[in-house]
Amino acid sequence: MLEKAAINDKGAILLGNCVACDSFDDARPLRVVTHVHYDHLTGLQQSLRSCKTVIMTAATRDLLEVMRGRWSLMRGNIKTLSFEEPLVYEDEKLTLHFADHILGAAQVLVEDSEGTRILYTSDFRLPRTPVVEADLLVIEATYGNPMQVRPFENIVENALVSLVERGLKQGPVYIFGYHGKLQEVMQILRKAQMKTPFIVPEKVYRISDICERHNMNLGKYLSSTEEEAQQMVKNKDAYVALYHMGSRRHVGKDAFRVLVSGWEFSHPRRQIGENEHLIALSDHSDFRGLLRYVKESNPKSVITDNYRNGAAKTLARQIEKRLKIPARPLPN
């Protein structure tokens, strides 16, 4: 059974005979991009040059055009699939399933000629991710340690809203996070009926446009280059600025600041500086969610992703101990 799935030393998730996910493998004619986070885009240009087809959702393609440039996707055969739309190649059938992670994220199911169901979850978050039954499961392991549990997840969104409202009473609020999560924050604040304008840098603006095009409700947001936005910044009006985490050291140094991170397990929000707070909003399942997915998927064996950041070895041991299902981390 295990020979039907593997993870190579470049981080490619190998499913069946034909499919490589999230990195390049020179023996696989099909490459799947599950979502646009950088650790799942390894070797993309090589795949575009060498693979017969590179597969992704339409939202992922649109986001890649913004993040990598449209020209970077013109060298290969890209096929977009809707969720649960099958693609047959030789004697295998590939299907993408929704994953609650960032816009466009997908799980990948390959069914071979013997009827074996081989599934790669990629990154996901329960409960909104549908659990797909599989014979052989390859699962992410970002929070694969039993200590990485967030019992307060159902109050995090409210904690975020109240914290931002508190900051706006003092003036502008700067929020730092990663692409995808920033747009989730915007959506949460709009859902809470927050009318304050959002100001974002150009790349965040363009990514937000893609998210709105794919039915996310982000409300009014301004590019930081627009005159209206620049006047608000000059006047130190009450606005919410959303920047990539990499800009944390360069902008909003004197403002009320909020960092959005999943690497917090003690409190839904925590003060980390004089005017800086951390919100424990994650786009990954915690340890309990990972175990729950394995249990409900009901596989005969499991591979944990030991290439990307996480605790794959620990998770594999815990799956065997608690669920009595054979599991191993790959690559070793």
C-alpha positions in Angstrom: 0.0 0.0 0.0 2.7 2.5 1.0 4.4 2.3 -2.4 1.4 4.1 -3.8 2.4 7.3 -2.1 5.7 8.9 -1.0 7.4 12.3 -0.5 10.6 12.9 -2.3 13.6 14.9 -1.1 12.3 18.1 -2.8 9.0 17.9 -0.9 6.9 16.6 -3.8 3.9 14.5 -2.5 3.8 11.6 -4.9 0.3 10.0 -5.4 -0.2 6.9 -7.5 1.9 6.6 -10.6 1.4 10.0 -12.3 0.8 12.8 -9.8 3.3 15.0 -7.9 1.9 17.7 -5.6 3.5 20.9 -4.3 7.0 20.3 -5.7 8.6 18.9 -8.8 9.3 15.3 -9.6 10.9 14.6 -13.0 9.1 11.2 -13.3 5.6 12.6 -12.9 3.6 14.0 -15.9 1.1 15.8 -13.6 1.9 18.5 -11.0 -0.8 19.8 -8.7 -0.4 23.2 -6.9 -2.7 22.9 -3.8 -2.4 26.6 -2.9 -0.1 29.6 -3.2 1.9 29.5 0.0 5.6 29.5 -0.9 6.4 26.1 0.6 3.9 24.5 -1.8 5.3 26.2 -4.9 8.8 24.6 -4.9 10.0 23.9 -8.5 6.9 25.5 -10.1 8.8 26.9 -13.1 10.5 23.5 -13.6 7.1 21.8 -13.5 5.7 24.3 -16.1 8.6 23.5 -18.4 8.6 19.8 -18.0 5.2 18.4 -16.9 2.4 17.5 -19.3 -0.1 19.4 -17.2 0.0 21.6 -14.1 -3.3 21.5 -12.2 -4.8 24.0 -9.7 -8.1 25.7 -8.9 -9.0 28.9 -10.8 -8.5 30.9 -7.6 -5.0 29.6 -7.2 -4.1 30.5 -10.8 -5.5 34.0 -10.3 -3.5 34.5 -7.1 -0.3 33.1 -8.7 -0.7 35.7 -11.5 -0.6 38.4 -8.9 2.2 36.9 -6.8 4.5 35.6 -9.5 3.4 37.6 -12.5 1.3 36.5 -15.4 4.3 35.9 -17.6 5.6 33.3 -15.2 2.6 31.0 -15.9 2.8 31.2 -19.7 5.4 28.6 -20.2 3.4 25.5 -19.4 0.0 23.8 -19.8 -2.1 24.9 -16.8 -5.5 23.2 -16.3 -7.9 24.6 -13.7 -10.3 22.2 -12.0 -13.4 22.9 -9.9 -13.8 21.1 -6.7 -15.0 17.5 -7.3 -14.5 17.8 -11.0 -12.6 14.6 -12.1 -9.6 14.4 -14.4 -8.7 11.0 -15.8 -5.1 10.4 -16.8 -4.1 6.9 -18.1 -5.7 4.6 -15.5 -5.9 7.0 -12.6 -8.6 9.6 -11.7 -7.6 12.8 -9.9 -10.1 15.0 -8.0 -9.6 18.2 -6.0 -11.6 18.7 -2.8 -12.1 21.9 -0.9 -9.7 22.7 2.0 -10.4 25.6 4.4 -7.0 27.2 4.5 -6.6 30.1 2.1 -8.6 31.0 -1.0 -8.2 28.3 -3.7 -6.7 25.7 -1.4 -7.4 22.0 -2.3 -7.0 18.5 -1.1 -6.0 16.0 -3.8 -7.5 12.6 -4.2 -6.1 10.0 -6.7 -8.0 6.8 -7.4 -6.1 4.0 -9.2 -7.2 1.1 -11.4 -7.4 -1.2 -8.3 -9.8 1.2 -6.6 -7.3 2.4 -4.0 -8.0 5.9 -2.7 -4.9 8.0 -2.1 -5.4 11.3 -0.5 -3.2 14.3 0.2 -4.8 16.8 2.6 -2.3 19.6 2.0 -2.8 22.4 4.6 -6.3 22.5 6.1 -8.4 23.6 9.0 -11.4 21.9 10.6 -14.4 22.0 10.9 -15.0 23.6 7.5 -12.8 21.2 5.6 -14.7 18.1 4.4 -13.0 14.9 5.5 -12.4 12.6 2.5 -12.2 8.9 3.1 -9.0 7.3 1.9 -7.1 4.0 2.0 -3.7 5.8 2.1 -3.6 9.3 3.6 -0.8 11.8 3.3 -1.4 14.6 5.9 0.2 17.9 6.8 1.8 18.0 10.3 2.2 21.7 11.0 0.8 21.4 14.5 1.5 17.7 15.0 2.7 18.0 18.6 0.1 17.1 21.3 1.0 20.3 23.1 -0.2 22.3 20.1 -3.9 22.6 20.9 -6.1 25.7 20.9 -9.1 25.1 23.1 -10.2 28.7 22.6 -10.6 28.7 18.8 -14.3 29.5 18.8 -13.6 32.9 20.5 -10.6 34.1 18.5 -12.6 36.0 15.9 -14.4 37.9 18.7 -11.1 38.6 20.4 -9.8 40.0 17.1 -12.7 42.3 16.6 -12.7 43.7 20.1 -9.0 44.3 20.0 -9.2 46.2 16.7 -12.1 48.2 18.0 -10.0 49.1 21.1 -7.1 50.2 19.0 -9.2 52.4 16.7 -10.2 54.5 19.7 -6.6 55.6 19.8 -6.1 56.0 16.1 -4.9 53.8 13.3 -4.4 50.0 13.7 -1.8 48.1 11.8 -2.4 44.4 11.3 0.4 42.1 10.1 -0.1 38.6 8.7 0.5 36.5 5.6 -1.3 36.6 2.2 -4.6 34.9 2.5 -4.8 35.4 6.3 -4.9 39.1 5.8 -8.0 38.8 3.6 -9.5 36.5 6.2 -9.0 39.2 8.8 -10.7 41.7 6.5 -13.6 39.4 6.1 -14.0 38.8 9.8 -14.0 42.6 10.5 -16.5 43.3 7.8 -18.7 40.4 9.1 -18.7 42.2 12.5 -20.1 45.3 10.8 -16.9 47.3 11.1 -17.1 50.3 8.7 -13.6 51.6 9.1 -11.6 51.9 5.8 -8.9 49.4 5.2 -5.6 50.7 3.8 -3.3 48.1 2.1 -0.1 48.1 0.0 -0.3 47.3 -3.7 0.2 43.6 -3.6 -2.3 43.1 -0.8 -4.7 45.3 -2.7 -4.3 43.1 -5.9 -4.7 39.9 -3.9 -7.8 41.3 -2.2 -9.3 42.0 -5.6 -8.8 38.4 -6.5 -10.5 37.3 -3.2 -13.4 39.6 -3.9 -13.7 38.2 -7.4 -14.0 34.7 -5.9 -16.8 35.8 -3.5 -15.0 36.9 -0.4 -16.7 40.1 1.1 -13.9 42.5 2.1 -15.8 45.8 2.0 -14.0 49.0 1.2 -10.2 48.9 1.0 -7.8 51.5 -0.4 -4.4 51.2 -1.9 -1.8 52.9 0.2 -0.8 54.9 -3.0 -4.3 56.5 -3.3 -4.6 60.1 -2.4 -7.5 59.4 0.0 -5.4 56.8 1.9 -2.3 59.0 2.0 -4.4 61.8 3.5 -5.8 59.5 6.2 -2.3 58.3 7.1 -1.1 62.0 7.2 -3.9 62.9 9.5 -3.5 59.8 11.7 -7.2 59.1 11.2 -8.9 55.9 12.5 -8.2 53.3 9.8 -7.0 49.7 9.6 -3.8 49.0 7.7 -3.1 45.5 6.7 0.5 44.5 5.7 2.5 41.4 5.1 4.4 40.1 8.1 7.6 40.9 6.3 6.8 44.6 6.6 6.5 44.5 10.4 9.8 46.3 11.0 9.1 49.1 8.5 5.6 50.4 8.8 3.2 51.4 11.6 5.9 51.6 14.3 4.0 54.1 16.4 0.5 52.7 15.8 -1.5 50.1 17.7 -0.2 46.9 16.2 -1.8 43.4 15.9 0.2 40.3 14.7 -1.9 37.4 13.4 -0.3 34.0 14.0 -1.3 30.4 14.6 1.8 29.8 16.8 0.0 30.6 20.0 -1.6 28.0 22.2 -2.1 29.6 25.6 -4.4 32.6 24.9 -6.7 33.8 22.1 -4.9 37.1 22.4 -1.7 38.2 24.2 0.2 41.5 24.6 3.7 41.2 23.3 4.9 44.8 23.4 3.9 48.2 24.7 1.4 48.7 22.0 1.6 45.4 20.2 -0.7 42.3 20.5 -0.8 38.8 19.1 -4.0 37.1 17.9 -4.0 33.3 17.7 -5.9 33.0 14.4 -4.7 30.0 12.5 -5.4 28.6 9.1 -4.2 25.1 10.1 -5.9 22.5 12.3 -4.3 22.0 15.7 -3.2 18.6 17.0 -6.7 17.5 17.9 -8.0 18.5 14.4 -5.2 16.5 12.7 -6.1 13.4 14.7 -9.8 13.9 14.1 -9.2 14.1 10.3 -7.2 10.8 10.4 -9.8 9.0 12.4 -12.7 10.1 10.2 -10.8 9.5 7.0 -10.3 5.9 8.2 -7.2 5.1 6.2 -5.3 1.8 6.3 -2.0 3.7 6.6 -0.8 7.3 7.0 2.2 9.3 5.8 3.0 12.6 7.7 4.6 15.4 5.8 8.2 15.7 7.2 9.4 18.1 4.5 7.5 21.2 5.5 7.5 22.9 8.9 5.9 20.9 11.6 6.1 17.9 13.8 5.7 15.0 11.4 7.6 12.4 13.4 5.7 13.1 16.6 2.4 13.1 14.7 3.1 9.7 13.2 3.9 8.2 16.6 0.7 9.7 18.1 -1.4 8.3 15.2 0.0 4.8 15.8 -0.4 5.1 19.6 -3.9 6.7 19.8 -5.6 5.4 16.6 -3.7 2.1 16.0 -3.1 3.0 12.4 0.3 2.5 10.8 2.0 5.8 10.2 5.4 7.1 9.2 7.0 10.5 8.4 8.5 11.1 4.9 11.0 12.0 3.8 13.0 10.4 6.6 
